[in-house]
Amino acid sequence: MAATHWTEREDILTLEKECFCTYNNGGMKDLMAELEGTHERKEKEKIVELLAKELYSYNKHHCASVYIEDFSMQDARDLAHREFLRRAHLNWDDANTFDLHSEEAIDAVRFG
């Protein structure tokens, strides 16, 4: 992400928290329901892109309590990659796959 002023950084964290919380964002809840399950490693970039599009759209349509005017699609991809790492778990039985879950613990902390 481009260098941001610290107050912008707080806004980015708020946007990320509100968008990626399935308790708060019905679009994210639907997306996680669609993506939940086992995936091949080659699907990672596609999933990150879907998460990024959700985040970018969430900001663009002023859905969060903050709006970031200069928020780029690359910024969204960077945050979506972090979100992917929070929710994806390597499948130890098959290293070519990972499991993606709607992590209730993540969402409970974000919503609380």
Secondary structure, 3 states (H helix, E strand, C coil): CCCCCHHHHHHHHHHHHHHHCCCCCHHHHHHHHHHCEEEEHHHHHHHHHHHHHHHHHHHHCCCCCCCCCCCCHHHHHHHHHHHHHHHEEECCCCCCEEEECCCHHHHHHHHC
